Amino acid sequence: MFNKTEYWLELCDDDIPVAKAMLQSKNYLWMGFICHLITEKALKAAMASITDEMPKIHHLLKLANMAQVNNDLSELPKKSAWQANAFAN
């Protein structure tokens, strides 16, 4: 049986070495982009445990609200996520 939560978490695991490689090569812009993708996929993993509908958005705070984890975030991650979403839909 297909487990959507595991699927999203496996995608996160695949992206972590890419983020590390970007950090080692001092390609910070791409590292930040990959970290945004990892966070988005982790939030979608959390969402997959509560719903079958997956929105096609990239806004981390909206995804955190939908995944019902927004209240678990401290103010610093919320502020960082808000700044990371400057160009997200």
N, CA, C and O atoms as a MOPAC input file, in Angstrom:
PM7 MOZYME 1SCF
protein

 N      0.83000 1    -1.17300 1     0.00000 1
 C      0.00000 1     0.00000 1     0.00000 1
 C      0.88800 1     1.25500 1     0.00000 1
 O      1.89900 1     1.30000 1     0.70100 1
 N      0.51700 1     2.25200 1    -0.77100 1
 C      1.27700 1     3.48800 1    -0.92200 1
 C      1.07900 1     4.38500 1     0.29300 1
 O     -0.05100 1     4.73400 1     0.63500 1
 N      2.16700 1     4.75200 1     0.93700 1
 C      2.10700 1     5.63100 1     2.10300 1
 C      2.57500 1     7.02200 1     1.69100 1
 O      3.75900 1     7.23000 1     1.42300 1
 N      1.64900 1     7.96800 1     1.64100 1
 C      1.96500 1     9.32400 1     1.17500 1
 C      2.90600 1    10.05600 1     2.11300 1
 O      3.75100 1    10.82900 1     1.66000 1
 N      2.77500 1     9.82700 1     3.40500 1
 C      3.67500 1    10.47800 1     4.36100 1
 C      5.10900 1    10.02300 1     4.12300 1
 O      6.02400 1    10.84600 1     4.07000 1
 N      5.30600 1     8.72300 1     3.97900 1
 C      6.65200 1     8.19700 1     3.71900 1
 C      7.19700 1     8.71600 1     2.39400 1
 O      8.38900 1     9.00100 1     2.27800 1
 N      6.33100 1     8.83900 1     1.39900 1
 C      6.73800 1     9.35800 1     0.09000 1
 C      7.34800 1    10.75300 1     0.22800 1
 O      8.43500 1    11.01400 1    -0.28800 1
 N      6.64200 1    11.64800 1     0.92700 1
 C      7.13100 1    13.01100 1     1.08600 1
 C      8.41100 1    13.05000 1     1.91000 1
 O      9.31100 1    13.83500 1     1.61300 1
 N      8.50400 1    12.21000 1     2.94700 1
 C      9.71000 1    12.17400 1     3.76900 1
 C     10.90700 1    11.62400 1     2.99700 1
 O     12.03500 1    12.07100 1     3.20400 1
 N     10.67000 1    10.66600 1     2.11700 1
 C     11.75100 1    10.14900 1     1.27600 1
 C     12.25700 1    11.23000 1     0.31900 1
 O     13.45400 1    11.31000 1     0.04200 1
 N     11.33600 1    12.06100 1    -0.18600 1
 C     11.76000 1    13.17100 1    -1.03800 1
 C     12.63000 1    14.15100 1    -0.25200 1
 O     13.60400 1    14.68500 1    -0.78300 1
 N     12.27800 1    14.38500 1     1.01000 1
 C     13.11500 1    15.23300 1     1.87600 1
 C     14.50700 1    14.63800 1     2.00300 1
 O     15.51000 1    15.33200 1     1.83700 1
 N     14.55700 1    13.35100 1     2.29800 1
 C     15.84500 1    12.67100 1     2.47100 1
 C     16.70700 1    12.77000 1     1.21300 1
 O     17.92800 1    12.89500 1     1.30100 1
 N     16.07300 1    12.71400 1     0.05300 1
 C     16.81900 1    12.82400 1    -1.20800 1
 C     17.42600 1    14.21400 1    -1.39700 1
 O     18.48100 1    14.35500 1    -2.01600 1
 N     16.76400 1    15.23500 1    -0.86500 1
 C     17.21100 1    16.61400 1    -1.06800 1
 C     18.27000 1    17.07300 1    -0.06700 1
 O     18.99100 1    18.03400 1    -0.33700 1
 N     18.37500 1    16.41400 1     1.06800 1
 C     19.32700 1    16.85200 1     2.09600 1
 C     20.77500 1    16.81500 1     1.59600 1
 O     21.50800 1    17.77300 1     1.84400 1
 N     21.22400 1    15.75900 1     0.90600 1
 C     22.60200 1    15.79000 1     0.39100 1
 C     22.83700 1    16.91800 1    -0.61600 1
 O     23.94700 1    17.44100 1    -0.71500 1
 N     21.81400 1    17.28500 1    -1.34900 1
 C     21.93700 1    18.39600 1    -2.30600 1
 C     22.14800 1    19.70200 1    -1.54400 1
 O     23.00400 1    20.50200 1    -1.91900 1
 N     21.38200 1    19.92400 1    -0.48800 1
 C     21.54200 1    21.13500 1     0.31800 1
 C     22.94100 1    21.17700 1     0.94200 1
 O     23.57200 1    22.23400 1     0.98100 1
 N     23.42000 1    20.04000 1     1.42600 1
 C     24.76100 1    19.98300 1     2.01000 1
 C     25.82800 1    20.29900 1     0.96700 1
 O     26.79400 1    21.00500 1     1.25700 1
 N     25.65400 1    19.77600 1    -0.25100 1
 C     26.61500 1    20.04100 1    -1.32400 1
 C     26.62200 1    21.52400 1    -1.69200 1
 O     27.67700 1    22.10000 1    -1.95600 1
 N     25.44200 1    22.13400 1    -1.70600 1
 C     25.36300 1    23.56300 1    -2.01200 1
 C     26.03900 1    24.38200 1    -0.90500 1
 O     26.68300 1    25.39200 1    -1.18900 1
 N     25.89900 1    23.95500 1     0.33600 1
 C     26.55100 1    24.64400 1     1.44700 1
 C     28.06900 1    24.52200 1     1.32900 1
 O     28.79200 1    25.50600 1     1.48800 1
 N     28.54500 1    23.31400 1     1.05200 1
 C     29.98800 1    23.09200 1     0.93500 1
 C     30.59400 1    23.88600 1    -0.22300 1
 O     31.74000 1    24.32600 1    -0.14300 1
 N     29.82700 1    24.06700 1    -1.29300 1
 C     30.33400 1    24.81300 1    -2.44600 1
 C     30.07100 1    26.31900 1    -2.31400 1
 O     30.34900 1    27.08900 1    -3.23400 1
 N     29.53200 1    26.72600 1    -1.15900 1
 C     29.22300 1    28.12700 1    -0.86700 1
 C     28.20600 1    28.72600 1    -1.84100 1
 O     28.21800 1    29.92500 1    -2.11800 1
 N     27.34500 1    27.87900 1    -2.34100 1
 C     26.26500 1    28.32100 1    -3.21800 1
 C     25.02700 1    28.52100 1    -2.34900 1
 O     24.09200 1    27.72100 1    -2.37400 1
 N     25.04400 1    29.60200 1    -1.58400 1
 C     24.05200 1    29.81400 1    -0.53400 1
 C     22.64400 1    30.07400 1    -1.06600 1
 O     21.66500 1    29.68100 1    -0.43200 1
 N     22.53300 1    30.71700 1    -2.20100 1
 C     21.20800 1    30.97100 1    -2.76100 1
 C     20.50400 1    29.65500 1    -3.07900 1
 O     19.33800 1    29.46800 1    -2.73000 1
 N     21.21600 1    28.74600 1    -3.74300 1
 C     20.61300 1    27.45300 1    -4.07900 1
 C     20.40200 1    26.59600 1    -2.84500 1
 O     19.43600 1    25.83600 1    -2.77100 1
 N     21.30400 1    26.71400 1    -1.87400 1
 C     21.11800 1    25.97300 1    -0.63000 1
 C     19.82300 1    26.40900 1     0.04700 1
 O     19.05100 1    25.57800 1     0.52700 1
 N     19.59300 1    27.72400 1     0.07900 1
 C     18.35300 1    28.22000 1     0.67200 1
 C     17.12800 1    27.72400 1    -0.06400 1
 O     16.11900 1    27.38100 1     0.55100 1
 N     17.21700 1    27.68600 1    -1.39100 1
 C     16.10000 1    27.19300 1    -2.19600 1
 C     15.81600 1    25.72200 1    -1.89200 1
 O     14.66300 1    25.32700 1    -1.71600 1
 N     16.87100 1    24.92100 1    -1.83300 1
 C     16.69000 1    23.48800 1    -1.54800 1
 C     16.13000 1    23.29300 1    -0.13800 1
 O     15.27900 1    22.43000 1     0.08100 1
 N     16.61000 1    24.09700 1     0.82000 1
 C     16.07800 1    23.99000 1     2.18900 1
 C     14.59800 1    24.36300 1     2.23900 1
 O     13.83100 1    23.77700 1     3.00300 1
 N     14.20100 1    25.33200 1     1.42800 1
 C     12.78300 1    25.69000 1     1.32800 1
 C     11.99000 1    24.49000 1     0.80300 1
 O     10.91600 1    24.17800 1     1.31700 1
 N     12.52000 1    23.82400 1    -0.21400 1
 C     11.84200 1    22.64400 1    -0.76300 1
 C     11.74100 1    21.53400 1     0.27300 1
 O     10.70300 1    20.88100 1     0.39100 1
 N     12.81500 1    21.32000 1     1.02000 1
 C     12.79700 1    20.28400 1     2.06200 1
 C     11.72200 1    20.59900 1     3.09800 1
 O     10.96700 1    19.71600 1     3.50400 1
 N     11.65700 1    21.84700 1     3.51900 1
 C     10.64800 1    22.24800 1     4.50700 1
 C      9.24100 1    22.06600 1     3.95000 1
 O      8.35000 1    21.57000 1     4.64000 1
 N      9.05300 1    22.46900 1     2.70000 1
 C      7.74500 1    22.31000 1     2.05200 1
 C      7.33900 1    20.83600 1     2.01200 1
 O      6.19400 1    20.49800 1     2.31300 1
 N      8.26200 1    19.97300 1     1.64600 1
 C      7.95300 1    18.53500 1     1.56000 1
 C      7.67900 1    17.94100 1     2.94100 1
 O      6.82300 1    17.06800 1     3.08200 1
 N      8.40000 1    18.41100 1     3.96100 1
 C      8.15000 1    17.92500 1     5.31900 1
 C      6.75500 1    18.33700 1     5.78800 1
 O      6.05500 1    17.55600 1     6.43200 1
 N      6.35800 1    19.56500 1     5.46300 1
 C      5.00800 1    20.01200 1     5.81400 1
 C      3.95000 1    19.21400 1     5.05200 1
 O      2.89300 1    18.89600 1     5.59700 1
 N      4.23700 1    18.89800 1     3.80700 1
 C      3.28500 1    18.08700 1     3.03200 1
 C      3.21800 1    16.66600 1     3.57600 1
 O      2.17600 1    16.01700 1     3.48200 1
 N      4.32100 1    16.17300 1     4.14400 1
 C      4.28900 1    14.86600 1     4.80700 1
 C      3.35300 1    14.91900 1     6.01000 1
 O      2.57100 1    13.99800 1     6.24500 1
 N      3.44300 1    16.00600 1     6.76300 1
 C      2.54100 1    16.16800 1     7.91600 1
 C      1.09400 1    16.25900 1     7.45000 1
 O      0.19600 1    15.70400 1     8.08300 1
 N      0.87300 1    16.95600 1     6.35000 1
 C     -0.48300 1    17.07800 1     5.80800 1
 C     -1.02600 1    15.73600 1     5.33700 1
 O     -2.21100 1    15.44300 1     5.49700 1
 N     -0.14500 1    14.92300 1     4.75400 1
 C     -0.57600 1    13.63600 1     4.20400 1
 C     -1.13400 1    12.71800 1     5.27800 1
 O     -1.90400 1    11.80400 1     4.98400 1
 N     -0.74300 1    12.96200 1     6.53000 1
 C     -1.26700 1    12.12400 1     7.60900 1
 C     -2.67500 1    12.51900 1     8.03300 1
 O     -3.33500 1    11.78800 1     8.77100 1
 N     -3.14600 1    13.70700 1     7.55300 1
 C     -4.48000 1    14.14900 1     7.96600 1
 C     -5.44100 1    14.36300 1     6.79700 1
 O     -6.64800 1    14.48100 1     7.00800 1
 N     -4.92200 1    14.41300 1     5.56400 1
 C     -5.80100 1    14.64400 1     4.42100 1
 C     -5.22300 1    14.01500 1     3.16000 1
 O     -4.01400 1    13.81100 1     3.05400 1
 N     -6.09000 1    13.71200 1     2.21400 1
 C     -5.64500 1    13.19600 1     0.92100 1
 C     -5.43200 1    14.31500 1    -0.08800 1
 O     -4.80500 1    14.11100 1    -1.12700 1
 N     -5.95200 1    15.49300 1     0.21900 1
 C     -5.82600 1    16.61600 1    -0.70900 1
 C     -4.52600 1    17.36200 1    -0.45700 1
 O     -4.25600 1    17.79500 1     0.66300 1
 N     -3.72800 1    17.50800 1    -1.49500 1
 C     -2.45200 1    18.19200 1    -1.38300 1
 C     -2.49100 1    19.45600 1    -2.23900 1
 O     -2.57100 1    19.37200 1    -3.46500 1
 N     -2.43500 1    20.62400 1    -1.60300 1
 C     -2.50000 1    21.86000 1    -2.37500 1
 C     -1.21500 1    22.06500 1    -3.18000 1
 O     -0.13800 1    21.62500 1    -2.77900 1
 N     -1.34700 1    22.72400 1    -4.29400 1
 C     -0.18300 1    23.02800 1    -5.12900 1
 C      0.27700 1    24.44900 1    -4.82300 1
 O      0.20700 1    25.34500 1    -5.66400 1
 N      0.75000 1    24.62300 1    -3.59200 1
 C      1.26900 1    25.91200 1    -3.15600 1
 C      2.64500 1    25.69000 1    -2.55000 1
 O      3.02500 1    24.56300 1    -2.23400 1
 N      3.38900 1    26.78300 1    -2.39100 1
 C      4.74000 1    26.70400 1    -1.85400 1
 C      4.92400 1    27.58500 1    -0.61700 1
 O      6.03000 1    27.68900 1    -0.08800 1
 N      3.85900 1    28.21000 1    -0.16400 1
 C      3.89600 1    29.14100 1     0.96200 1
 C      3.99400 1    28.33100 1     2.26200 1
 O      3.05600 1    27.62700 1     2.63500 1
 N      5.14000 1    28.44000 1     2.94400 1
 C      5.39500 1    27.59200 1     4.10300 1
 C      4.41900 1    27.82400 1     5.25000 1
 O      3.98400 1    26.86600 1     5.88900 1
 N      4.07200 1    29.06400 1     5.51800 1
 C      3.14600 1    29.31900 1     6.62700 1
 C      1.73900 1    28.81800 1     6.32700 1
 O      1.05600 1    28.31200 1     7.21800 1
 N      1.30100 1    28.95400 1     5.07800 1
 C     -0.00700 1    28.40800 1     4.71100 1
 C      0.00500 1    26.88900 1     4.83900 1
 O     -0.95500 1    26.29300 1     5.32500 1
 N      1.10200 1    26.26500 1     4.39800 1
 C      1.21000 1    24.81100 1     4.52100 1
 C      1.24500 1    24.39200 1     5.99100 1
 O      0.63900 1    23.38700 1     6.36200 1
 N      1.95300 1    25.15700 1     6.83100 1
 C      2.00000 1    24.83700 1     8.26100 1
 C      0.60900 1    24.92300 1     8.88300 1
 O      0.24600 1    24.09800 1     9.72200 1
 N     -0.16000 1    25.91900 1     8.47200 1
 C     -1.54300 1    26.02000 1     8.96200 1
 C     -2.36700 1    24.83000 1     8.51200 1
 O     -3.10400 1    24.24400 1     9.30500 1
 N     -2.24400 1    24.47000 1     7.24100 1
 C     -3.01200 1    23.33900 1     6.71000 1
 C     -2.59400 1    22.02500 1     7.36000 1
 O     -3.41700 1    21.13100 1     7.55600 1
 N     -1.30100 1    21.91200 1     7.69400 1
 C     -0.79400 1    20.69400 1     8.33200 1
 C     -1.06600 1    20.68900 1     9.82900 1
 O     -0.75600 1    19.72400 1    10.52800 1
 N     -1.64300 1    21.76500 1    10.30300 1
 C     -1.99900 1    21.92400 1    11.71700 1
 C     -0.76900 1    21.86900 1    12.63200 1
 O     -0.82900 1    21.33100 1    13.73700 1
 N      0.34600 1    22.43300 1    12.15200 1
 C      1.55900 1    22.49200 1    12.97000 1
 C      1.98700 1    23.93600 1    13.23400 1
 O      3.00100 1    24.16400 1    13.89400 1
 N      1.23900 1    24.90000 1    12.73500 1
 C      1.62800 1    26.30100 1    12.87700 1
 C      1.76300 1    26.70800 1    14.34200 1
 O      2.65500 1    27.48700 1    14.67900 1
 N      0.91200 1    26.20800 1    15.20600 1
 C      0.98100 1    26.56100 1    16.62500 1
 C      2.20000 1    25.95100 1    17.30400 1
 O      2.59200 1    26.38400 1    18.38800 1
 N      2.80400 1    24.94000 1    16.66400 1
 C      3.98700 1    24.29700 1    17.22800 1
 C      5.26100 1    25.06200 1    16.90300 1
 O      6.31300 1    24.77500 1    17.47300 1
 N      5.18500 1    26.03600 1    15.99100 1
 C      6.35900 1    26.79700 1    15.59400 1
 C      6.58800 1    27.96700 1    16.52900 1
 O      5.64400 1    28.64300 1    16.93700 1
 N      7.84900 1    28.20200 1    16.86700 1
 C      8.17000 1    29.39500 1    17.65400 1
 C      8.17300 1    30.59900 1    16.72400 1
 O      8.02400 1    30.44600 1    15.51200 1
 N      8.33800 1    31.77200 1    17.26900 1
 C      8.27900 1    32.99600 1    16.46800 1
 C      9.42800 1    33.08800 1    15.46500 1
 O      9.22800 1    33.59700 1    14.36200 1
 N     10.62600 1    32.60900 1    15.81400 1
 C     11.75900 1    32.70900 1    14.89200 1
 C     11.51300 1    31.91300 1    13.61200 1
 O     11.69400 1    32.46700 1    12.52800 1
 N     11.10600 1    30.62700 1    13.68200 1
 C     10.80800 1    29.93300 1    12.42900 1
 C      9.66700 1    30.57300 1    11.64400 1
 O      9.68000 1    30.56000 1    10.41300 1
 N      8.68200 1    31.13100 1    12.34300 1
 C      7.58300 1    31.79700 1    11.63900 1
 C      8.10000 1    33.00600 1    10.87200 1
 O      7.72400 1    33.22500 1     9.72000 1
 N      8.96700 1    33.79400 1    11.51500 1
 C      9.52300 1    34.96700 1    10.85500 1
 C     10.38500 1    34.54700 1     9.66300 1
 O     10.30100 1    35.15000 1     8.59300 1
 N     11.20800 1    33.52100 1     9.84400 1
 C     12.05500 1    33.03300 1     8.75600 1
 C     11.21300 1    32.50200 1     7.60700 1
 O     11.52200 1    32.75000 1     6.44200 1
 N     10.15900 1    31.77800 1     7.92600 1
 C      9.27300 1    31.25000 1     6.87300 1
 C      8.58300 1    32.37600 1     6.14100 1
 O      8.41900 1    32.31600 1     4.92300 1
 N      8.17700 1    33.40700 1     6.86900 1
 C      7.52400 1    34.54200 1     6.21700 1
 C      8.47700 1    35.20600 1     5.23900 1
 O      8.07300 1    35.55400 1     4.12900 1
 N      9.73400 1    35.38800 1     5.62700 1
 C     10.72700 1    35.99900 1     4.74400 1
 C     11.01800 1    35.09400 1     3.55200 1
 O     11.22500 1    35.58900 1     2.44400 1
 N     11.03500 1    33.79400 1     3.75600 1
 C     11.30800 1    32.85200 1     2.66700 1
 C     10.17000 1    32.82000 1     1.65700 1
 O     10.35800 1    32.38800 1     0.51900 1
 N      8.99900 1    33.27200 1     2.06600 1
 C      7.82600 1    33.22800 1     1.19500 1
 C      7.61700 1    34.49700 1     0.39500 1
 O      6.52600 1    34.71500 1    -0.13200 1
 N      8.60900 1    35.32200 1     0.29200 1
 C      8.44500 1    36.59800 1    -0.39500 1
 C      7.91200 1    36.42900 1    -1.81300 1
 O      7.17400 1    37.28600 1    -2.29900 1
 N      8.26700 1    35.35200 1    -2.47200 1
 C      7.83400 1    35.14100 1    -3.85000 1
 C      6.98400 1    33.88900 1    -4.03200 1
 O      6.71400 1    33.48200 1    -5.16200 1
 N      6.56100 1    33.27600 1    -2.92800 1
 C      5.72900 1    32.06800 1    -3.01000 1
 C      4.28000 1    32.45200 1    -3.24400 1
 O      3.85400 1    33.57100 1    -2.95600 1
 N      3.53200 1    31.49000 1    -3.77800 1
 C      2.09800 1    31.74500 1    -3.98300 1
 C      1.30300 1    31.21400 1    -2.82800 1
 O      0.07800 1    31.33200 1    -2.81600 1

